[in-house]
Amino acid sequence: MKHIFFFFLLIPGFLLAQKTTILKGTIKNKYNQPISEVSIKFNKTGTVSDENGRYSIRIPLDTEVTVIFSHVSYKSITKKFTAKNRNQIRFSPTLILKTEQLEEVVIKDNKKNAQGITSIDVKKAQNVIGPNAGVENVLMTLPGVNNNNELSTQYNVRGGNFDENLVYVNGIQVYRPFLIRSGQQEGLSFINSNMVQNINFSAGGFQAKYGDRLSSVLDITYRKPKETFTTIEASLLGASATFEGAFLNNKLTTITGVRYRDNSLFVNSKQTDVNFRPRFTDVQTYLTYEFSEKFTLSFLGNFSLNDYNYQPLSRRTRFGTVANPLELIVFYSGQEQDKYLTLFGALSSEYKVNKDFTLTTTLSRYNTQEEEYFDIAAAYNLGEVDANIGSQNFGEVQFSQGIGSQLNHARNDLDALITNAEIKASIKKENKQWNFGVKYQKENIKDRIREWEVIDSLGFSIRPPHHSGNNQPYVPFEGPIVPFQNIREDNEVDINRFSGFVQFNQRNFLNNHEVWYNLGVRLHNWSVNGNGVSSKNQTVVSPRAQFAIKPDWDKDMLFRVSGGWYYQPPSYRELRDFNGLLNVDVKAQQSIHIVGGMDYSFEMWNRPFKLTSEIYYKDLNDINAYTIDNVRIRYRADNVTQAYAYGLDLRLNGEFVPGSESWVSLGYLKTEENINNRGYIARPTDQRIKFGVLFQDYVPNLPNLKAYLNLVFNTGLPGGSPAYADPYQFQERLRDYRRADLGISYVFVDANKQYTNGWLANFKELTAGIELFNMFDIQNAITNTWVRDVYSKTQFGIPNFMTGRVLNIKMKMRF
């Protein structure tokens, strides 16, 4: 009886087997490694692959089914099957890691492409090789983005300066310190690349929802963790630890990063011998709590301390030509002690009134407390070098053109407190969207400046250039010693700002052509009260627009145009002139942007590629001219300058090596300014040609051994002039900037390569490698040191060379 019972139980399964067949295979990645836990599903039937990547599933006969192969770490594959008989079907797909998808090769988010926004793969920001590895380092490989200072995370975009770039983290604007004058003092970027989820960048022509600056927008989103991880990185340059996790049924998420940085490895490779003890520390946290499906509260906090102690000892710099070489020898005494303490906190809430209407409010406060104290005495000798190969003194200084000394002193203190309150709204309906926002910002800055310089040449104290009766060293001056430069000011400034925006965008079709457009306008009102003097209220209105069309062509192309009137209401730095004097009536700088671009996606060598090109023009009015010394910007504070900038940016990115994205970029820029109708001269950021390569590769027979190459070539910047001098008399350029950085790493554990036993089973990711910075040991100049020739009174610009070849060891682990 039991056998009969089991017989009847087997009949349905037997009949079912007659109407189905087996689909089976092995799922692997591009390295030919099996992938487990891949979901294989059609309709309501599904299975998963085993630890060897094998799977087996029954599909019906004579029926077309769509089978989906999906994994959390890989790009999904969809395949249609129609079984005509009961013979088994074998299908063994190869899945591609999501982090290896070419986010800019295949137009996956046409809206961002239409807006002229570049989306950058987060993995690129984490893996790119460079002295300041991170988001900014990736930006500097893009056309139109320049920086000749490898110790700085600041960047120039299309002829603008560091102060003209907007940076947002989770929709909250972040700021940079005020007093920092050299890249080696910066320490750490605000952006912690290990916490980042999305990176969006616009080099110009951006939307009205972004603030009031002249050049660019970097929009960063920190992620909300879904799992618990701890990531640790360590190298000879510092270390970092990041913890992330989700708690209380995923209602509470947290991601916290701690970083430490020490730049002494780079500074010790420079031409100046120093005792250098930097300590750069940074702690960031991003917390979110979801009270309900409609209401979420988040907090972003940052603590940063840069403790910079610098004691120069000596310097030897050889420059000039082969036929007429010169050498500067300097011996120092004294030291510099700087400290930059930054505190930042922002509380945000998001309330979804319904599926189409979202309200966001943000309260934030930024405080920076900065001290810049130094007393450095320098004794120098500027001499001619014996260039006669047959001479016994070949290569030695044979004649001194200038002998002297100088003493630099500073006791500068600054305390800035910036408070913001903002509310934004978003309304979506079908293919239309409205965005609104209003913001109030109050800035309080207290600045105490005590800075002077005394220059002595052959026993004569050099007077300032404007000093009456100055005919030194030919005629001794018998009056009291006067500092060559002397700034003594106490500034207290309050700035109140009201701003708001409204914009509308829509996606539509014109015949079969896909069309996007965005129209918006910003309004900014501000007033300044400084040192007991109040300015009148000033208001600027900034209309902006973007338009793009994706034609219904066989070729995958997208065309866009954007522009508008862009204003930059003055910050405190722009209100202060070369001598520290305050001008509360400085107007907003104005720029009319016109940007046209094209994206062309295509296949080459059976692999995806994308060519992006943009041409731009900026008409600049009411400009506040400035000088740049390393990363220190000093403004004229007078709005008497007109300027322009135009150029062309090209970038080709794709799989030059199968499975790895690389790109080549080329930019041309020309920007000039006309100060007080004296004629056009090159602006300090007039860098004509930019060529960059970001290349990734791996060894085919050893795919876990990876290489990253970062190449940059920039034509020379104007060499600048002393702050007290006439820039029209100083138009010589620095030498071209050339740099190559190489990184080699071995992946022990990652998403493709997991272990179930042994000590490697404790890790979810483990990599180790070496980095070779400036591998050709090229001497690149960032600025000039100006030394006076006592005989001809000529000011010699002695180049300040950046870092030489440096080797670093690096390790990263996640568990």
Secondary structure as GFF3:
##gff-version 3
##sequence-region A 1 815
A	DSSP	alpha_helix	2	18	.	.	.	ID=ss1
A	DSSP	beta_strand	20	26	.	.	.	ID=ss2
A	DSSP	beta_strand	28	29	.	.	.	ID=ss3
A	DSSP	beta_strand	39	42	.	.	.	ID=ss4
A	DSSP	beta_strand	45	48	.	.	.	ID=ss5
A	DSSP	beta_strand	54	60	.	.	.	ID=ss6
A	DSSP	beta_strand	64	71	.	.	.	ID=ss7
A	DSSP	beta_strand	74	82	.	.	.	ID=ss8
A	DSSP	beta_strand	89	90	.	.	.	ID=ss9
A	DSSP	beta_strand	94	95	.	.	.	ID=ss10
A	DSSP	three_ten_helix	98	100	.	.	.	ID=ss11
A	DSSP	alpha_helix	110	114	.	.	.	ID=ss12
A	DSSP	beta_strand	118	120	.	.	.	ID=ss13
A	DSSP	alpha_helix	122	127	.	.	.	ID=ss14
A	DSSP	alpha_helix	135	139	.	.	.	ID=ss15
A	DSSP	beta_strand	145	146	.	.	.	ID=ss16
A	DSSP	beta_strand	156	157	.	.	.	ID=ss17
A	DSSP	three_ten_helix	162	164	.	.	.	ID=ss18
A	DSSP	beta_strand	165	169	.	.	.	ID=ss19
A	DSSP	beta_strand	172	173	.	.	.	ID=ss20
A	DSSP	three_ten_helix	183	185	.	.	.	ID=ss21
A	DSSP	three_ten_helix	193	195	.	.	.	ID=ss22
A	DSSP	beta_strand	196	202	.	.	.	ID=ss23
A	DSSP	beta_strand	216	222	.	.	.	ID=ss24
A	DSSP	beta_strand	229	235	.	.	.	ID=ss25
A	DSSP	beta_strand	238	247	.	.	.	ID=ss26
A	DSSP	beta_strand	252	261	.	.	.	ID=ss27
A	DSSP	alpha_helix	264	267	.	.	.	ID=ss28
A	DSSP	beta_strand	272	290	.	.	.	ID=ss29
A	DSSP	beta_strand	295	320	.	.	.	ID=ss30
A	DSSP	beta_strand	325	354	.	.	.	ID=ss31
A	DSSP	beta_strand	357	385	.	.	.	ID=ss32
A	DSSP	beta_strand	397	429	.	.	.	ID=ss33
A	DSSP	beta_strand	432	457	.	.	.	ID=ss34
A	DSSP	beta_strand	460	462	.	.	.	ID=ss35
A	DSSP	beta_strand	485	510	.	.	.	ID=ss36
A	DSSP	beta_strand	513	530	.	.	.	ID=ss37
A	DSSP	beta_strand	533	534	.	.	.	ID=ss38
A	DSSP	beta_strand	538	550	.	.	.	ID=ss39
A	DSSP	beta_strand	556	568	.	.	.	ID=ss40
A	DSSP	alpha_helix	572	575	.	.	.	ID=ss41
A	DSSP	beta_strand	589	604	.	.	.	ID=ss42
A	DSSP	beta_strand	607	623	.	.	.	ID=ss43
A	DSSP	beta_strand	626	629	.	.	.	ID=ss44
A	DSSP	beta_strand	632	635	.	.	.	ID=ss45
A	DSSP	beta_strand	641	657	.	.	.	ID=ss46
A	DSSP	beta_strand	660	675	.	.	.	ID=ss47
A	DSSP	beta_strand	680	682	.	.	.	ID=ss48
A	DSSP	beta_strand	689	699	.	.	.	ID=ss49
A	DSSP	beta_strand	702	714	.	.	.	ID=ss50
A	DSSP	three_ten_helix	727	729	.	.	.	ID=ss51
A	DSSP	beta_strand	737	749	.	.	.	ID=ss52
A	DSSP	three_ten_helix	759	762	.	.	.	ID=ss53
A	DSSP	beta_strand	765	773	.	.	.	ID=ss54
A	DSSP	beta_strand	781	788	.	.	.	ID=ss55
A	DSSP	beta_strand	795	801	.	.	.	ID=ss56
A	DSSP	beta_strand	806	814	.	.	.	ID=ss57
###
